[in-house]
C-alpha cells in the first residue's frame, strides 16, 4: 500500500520499505471501503495497539472495532519485571524468533508476533482454563460496551 506522503529515509530504515517499493500501489483511501467491509466489527489485537488504532481511525472514520486488546498492557501484567516490553523483546523472551518469518516492523511480521505473544500471555495469565473475554478486556483492552452486553461467552481456551 502506498502512503499518502512520501516515505522518509528514517521510516525506510526502520521498515525496510522505500518509495520505489510502493510506486503504483493503491493508497489506503483508495481501498478504505473494501477494508472497512473486510474488518467489520472484529476486535483488533496488537502491541501498543492504540497507535495502530489511531492510524486506522484517521483513514477509516466509520470503522468501529468491537474492542482493542493490547499485548503491551497484558505483558506488563503477566510478566512483570522485564527490562523491556517491546515486541522484539517479547519475541526474544518467548523464543519466537524461529517461528516468525520476515522482519520486525513489517506489517505481517508484527501482526503474527503480536498474535503469538497474545496467546502465550493469555495462557500464562489464565492458569486454570476459564479465562473470559471480559477478564482480558479488564486487563488489556478498551471496548465497545455493546460488545460485552451482546456477546457474553465462556472461556477463551
Steps between C-alpha positions, in 0.01 A plus 500: 500500500630845414493762777346839428835669571845401371689253719778671693848351518445441873182300437670310219783407734261369768248324277713406202244643256601765247301735279608281208341196670159668522499672160178405318337351812159611625465744787300430814233747390461308173427174681332637813148385408610143432718501811215618725282217367777245551575614855135517603455538875775253588726577791863579433798372693837666479806612687449858617182468296384856562752623244363272227143576601553877473659462155209286381243739648646792303452312174193296593290734716186284467677184615434404861657179630320324782814523715874550493734275696849623577774240544724766657252552787448126535876431510556755776238320710592139421881523498594789729861605538625464145765747394307579181146439381563576134357249257854395405588443866189284551574301183843429648361432850263236362752355251286581197784606269494172307121489481461832322589574139597840368640786701386724783311819414333342199123464526474122461791429734376735772142372473608136532744582779226679695263206443754248632585724796129546578434125508802433722410781742132410513580135576748601771252741652218249481656223704182299559332500159208731560627831365222710351501786255373730775801413718741573214321827420534606863878459481603604153201620307280781410167400372166587361260455795237350268741219420518388861124509543417318176787253471547329834703188463666222687871443531747607232705179519 
